[in-house]
Structure formats: C-alpha cells, structure tokens
Amino acid sequence: MLGIVSRPTRDIDILVPETPPEIHVAARAFAAEVRATGEILRDDWLNNGPASLADHLSTGWQERLQNIFDGSALHLRCLGRHDLLFAKLFALCDRGIDLDDCIALLPPLMNSRTCLRGATSGRSPRMAGSRAQRHRPRRERD
C-alpha cells in the first residue's frame, strides 16, 4: 500500500464505481484459475464491500487518490495516505483489525492526531460509541 505497507493483501476493495456483474464473474473465474495452481485467492477478492466508506471520507478524497496500476484496460487507484489511514482506523474500530497498517501509515504526529480525531468523532453511526473511544491516545481522552 503506497509503498509503506508491504504485506500481501487478500482482496481489493472498490469504493467507486459499483462493480458490474460481468466483472464479478470474471474475477471469480480468475480466482478459480489461481486456486488451480495451488495459490489461495477467495472468490470475492474483488469487491465493493466497503463502498459505504466513501460517505465517511473527508471532502476531496477522490482528488487525493494515488495511481497504483495503469494497464490498457484497467486503471487502479488507491486512497491517499491520510484517507487510507482513516479507512484502516475505521476497520480497526469496527472489526478490531489493521492495527499494524494504522501504525505503518501514521504520518507526522500533527496529521495523525487530525486523522485520529476524524475517525473517533462519531461522524459515522457505526463509529459513535464504538471501540474508537478506547483506541484514542490517553491525553486525548482526558
């Protein structure tokens, strides 16, 4: 992710556009081919699972996307560092995963506090009253 986190990913989460059914069929067929070689790849490796996250990202997130792949028929972009950290904090608070990614993505201290405040502000109904409050640094809880 952005040259910062180097672990392999299990899937690709697409925020926009909604993936058409034909792409899902092709992605499942590709997963079956990969599994036939002995590798592991889930059928839903390409998905719109976190599409609702786009409603909670800060204004202008689409202008901060980073190009990660440009092919002749496919162009992939990733959230910018601040927005990706917010998404990972969202996952941490919602599902208790991605702590290592959050730590790796932490920008300079001032920006990380801003991102953390955004993630714990309760902008999302799922985040209000969630575990997010317990993950804030002690001096911000007091």
N, C-alpha and C positions, 0 to 999 in steps of 0.2 A: 504494500500500500504506500504509494507516494515515495517509494524508496526508503521508507522509515521502518516499516514492519515487514520482515522478510519471511514470515511463516506462510505455508501454503493455505489457501482458502478452500472451504468446502463448497462454496456456491458464489454466484454473482447475483446480488440484489439490485433490481432495476426499479428506480423511483418513477421515471417517466421515459418514454411513453409506456402505456399499458402494452404488454407483450401480446401480439396476436396469437391465436390458437395454432397457426401453422408453425410458428417459431417454437412453441412448446412441444409440438410433435417432433420437430427436427432435433430439439435439444434432448428429448427422451431417447430418440434413435441414436444420437451421438453418445449419450451415456451408456447405452447398451453396447455399442462398439468398444468403448473404453473398458467397460467391465469384462468384455470377451478377451481382452489382452491381459487380464489379471489385475488391472488397476481398480481403484474404488472411485465411483462417481455416482451420486444419487440422481434419480430421475428428475428431481426438482432443482438441479444445480443452477438453473437459470430461472429466476422467478421475480414476481412483483410483490413478494411478501411484505416488505417494509414501505410500500408506496405511500401509506398514510404519514410516514415520517416527513415527507415533503411539506406537509401542512404545519410542521413544528419548527422547521429550519428558519434561520433568520433571513430577512429580506435580502435578496440579491444572491442567494446561494447558487443559482444557475449561472451567474456571471463568474463565479469562483471555481467552476468545475475545471479539473485538470485532465488533459488528454492522456490516456494510457495505452491506446491502441488505435491505429488508423490503417484499416485494410481497404481493399477495393469495394467491398460491400458492407463492411461493418466498422463503426466508429464507436469506441468505448471511452467514456469519461468517468472520472472518479470525483467524489466530493473533495473540495479543498480541505486543507488541514484542519482549520477551525470547525468547519461543518462536519467533517468526518469524526473529529473528537466529540462533538456534540452527539452524533449518531451512536458512537461507541458508549458514551456516558448514558444515553437513553437505554441502550441494551443492557448496560451494567445495572442500572436502576430497575429495569423491567424484568430482566431474567437472571441477573447476577453473573453475567459472563462478560468477557472482553476487558477485564481489568488490565492485563498486560498490554493490550493495544492502547488503552487510555494512557497508561504511563508512558509508553513509547511515543505517543502522539503529542504529549504535552509540549506546548510551545513555551516561550519565555513566561516567567511567573505572572506577569500582569495579564497576558492574554488567557492563561489557563484559568485564572480567577474569574475573568469575564465569562468564559465558556462554561465553567462550573456553575456560576450564578444563573446563567441561562438555562442550564439543564435542571437545576433544582428550584426554579422559580415557580413551578406549578403551572406553566403555560399549557401543559397537556393534562387533561383529566386523568390519564393513566399515571402521570408523574405526581400529581397532587397527593400528598400524604403517603407517598411510596417510600421505598428504602432510600431514595435520593437524599433525604434529610440525614440519614445516618452516614452517608458517604462524604458529606461536606467536611472540609478541614475544621478542626476544633475551634479555631479563632473565628470562623465564620458562623458557627452555631451559636456562639455566646452573644 
